[in-house]
Amino acid sequence: MSLAFLRGRAVARACIIVLAVLLGLGIAVSVARAQPAAVNDRLTVEVVGQGPDVILVPGLASSREAFRPLAERLKATHRVHLVQLSGFAGQSWTGGEGPFVDPAVEALAAYIRSAGLKQPAVIGHSMGGLSGLLLAQRNPGLVGRVMTVDSLPFYSAMFGPTATSASAKPFADRMAAGVLSASPETFAAQQAAAAKGLSKTPAMQEAIVAWSLASDRKAVAKAISEVMTLDARPGLAAMKTPVTALYAVDAEGALPPAVVGALWMREYDALPGVKLVRVEGSRHFIMADQPEAFTKAVDGFLK
């Protein structure tokens, strides 16, 4: 299906979806956290269970608790590494004005090597999925397989097939500036509005706002500006790592399900052997809105 209609009113709706995706964060209810097993200035990692290694990477402004139910289920059969990126959901940010995504990807690679992990599976939500793609592209053979959860290789493709990093930059800069300049009251109201597009469950929407307000706004702004302009598509064709891409469709969402499906097919088209998995009746946080479908997809991915 053509995406040419993404003009005028439809462009505005796409902007809302992009904002919601980029400000997405953990939705699981708060639980006590174990001490991280590994720490550096870009991330901490909590390890649970025994077995084949699985790394779980949450999205922008998100907590590792977004993956807690999955980790609790997998730990009986897998060694699960729950990542928490610095600057998000209460973890301190020491990166200043420097880059966000590239150092985080480098830190993930360094962790895999230092921990002696042998081609772990990586499951990443939103920005975490993009990070998983970059990790595999830049470190051939280091990762065994990647699952992206509602994550595109170029987020700003939501604006249409002609979008580029250059055309997205002005909007990305405005969004980042808005995050930094908003008053506490305005920022909280923005997060409450965005949360409704991220999950269909009111309790989860409340948790989304809480994690967002616990994030460092400098880190959030920096990550937004990079994610909206970072294009992993040129590296897809050369990838040898198996990739499964889950994507959510919602009849009440900002974009019609047929358009979302066409978007994911187009953006992952260059990736050899990619497996696209469509999840009906879900918003951005598939693991919360459709937990059974998410569990089935993860089980198939890890087999």
TAQUI-V14854 format. One record per helix or strand of 3 or more residues. SS is the DSSP state (H for helix, E for strand). FROM is the first residue (numbers start at 1). LEN is the number of residues. If there is no record, write none. Layout:
ss: {SS & SS}
from: {FROM & FROM}
len: {LEN & LEN}
This chain:
ss: {H & E & E & H & E & H & E & H & E & H & H & H & H & H & H & E & H & E & H & H}
from: {8 & 43 & 52 & 64 & 78 & 101 & 120 & 127 & 143 & 155 & 165 & 184 & 202 & 217 & 233 & 242 & 257 & 275 & 286 & 291}
len: {15 & 6 & 6 & 11 & 8 & 14 & 6 & 12 & 7 & 5 & 17 & 15 & 12 & 11 & 3 & 8 & 11 & 6 & 4 & 12}
